[in-house]
Amino acid sequence: MKTESRSRDPNNGLITDACINRVTLINYVTRVHFGFGAIRELPNELVRLNFNRPLVVTDNGLFAGGISELITRMVPSGVVFTNTPSNPTEQSAKAAAALYVAEKCDGMVAIGGGSPMDLAKAAALLVTHDGPLTSYALAHGGLDRITANVPSIIAVPTTAGTGSEVARATVIITDRGSKLPIASPHLIPKTAICDPELTMNLPSQLTAATGFDALSHCVESFCSSIVNPPAEAIALDGMIRVVRFIERAVNDGSDREARWQMLMASLQGGLTFQKGLGAIHALSHPLGELGVHHGTLNAILLPHVLEFNRRQVGEKVEVISRALGLKDASSAPDFFRELAKRTRLPLTLSEVGVTESSVSQIAIKAEKDSCNATNPPPLTASEYEVIMRRALS
């Protein structure tokens, strides 16, 4: 009997001949302390990594809200940098790097959500690497320009969404005004301390937005064109956790199980980053230049991108749908849209201030974004315009 060739589009199936014949690098390197009380491991990790005078990167809101006491107790020799913008900028990274050098620091501790962690990575890069951050952006071929000569980082997340504590990427608004991903295995934190207790006071709206950030990481990495079955398994498990527990965490911030599960899903989303993201993030990066929360943008865009990509990744969307207990793949976009509605997030770009006048320019930037390369398949600016117009209303 003649065997039918399996040379389908590699994005359309779960595994194909093209996938089998491709060599893939799989690398998970961060040491993770996870669970209630994990923060008690921070002093031990400072000793293990020989941090005698670390720069502690956080933000003003967290510092005023009680993190200052934790820093004083856990990192008594630390030098504190609190001027982290909600969307980290190259200018703020330069300021943190200058403080690091002036105070003769010997490592970094990032405490907060994605913003302090991203800022710490960018600052660590600038401590030892010359030139503007644009030269290290993925879109500009910067991956190979980043060497191992960067300060080590300990990451302590206080939100459940970004996954930056185990990820190789940082996203920064450069001096030119572009929001660009910079990535290197040398930027991955050496240690992540994930204590759900630090997320217990997160407001419900931020719980929802950061939760959808984690969800979008898992969905996009699962569907991306890169071959990495371990990452896909992690991504699928992360999706299930978010769907099961996000509403509980939003409706009752004191729910310890829900907070644990959401922080684990966030970490899982970060672990899957190396498989690549896609059109959601290719759009949310330039849209973030407008000042809109990253996770909120991802929640709005997720159903529209999934609908647009489904013709290429139908079998993968079927797997997602079965895992989430949906009737078929066609119901997945509406399922995620309804989940966003139940967690009281905006459903359209218009609701967060995006207008028709910005569509063309955002679409051009999305096509050039490094995340577009792993969307199944990469999209053109005109296709991004279609998605944005659908998401506007």
Secondary structure, 3 states (H helix, E strand, C coil): CCCCCCCCCCCCCCCCHHHHCCCCCCCCCCEEEECCCHHHHHHHHHHHCCCCCCEEECCHHHHHHHHHHHHHHHCCCCEEECCCCCCCEHHHHHHHHHHHHHCCCCCEEEEECHHHHHHHHHHHHHHHCCCCHHHHEHHHCCHHHCCCCCCCEEEEECCCCCCHHHCCEEEEECCCCCEEEEECHHHCCCEEEECHHHHCCCCHHHHHHHHHHHHHHHHHHHHCCCCCHHHHHHHHHHHHHHHHHHHHHHHCCCCHHHHHHHHHHHHHHHHHHHHCCCHHHHHHHHHHCCCCCHHHHHHHHHHHHHHHHCCCCHHHHHHHHHHCCCCCHHHHHHHHHHHHHHCCCCCCCHHHCCCHHHHHHHHHHHHHCHHHHHCCCCCCHHHHHHHHHHHHC
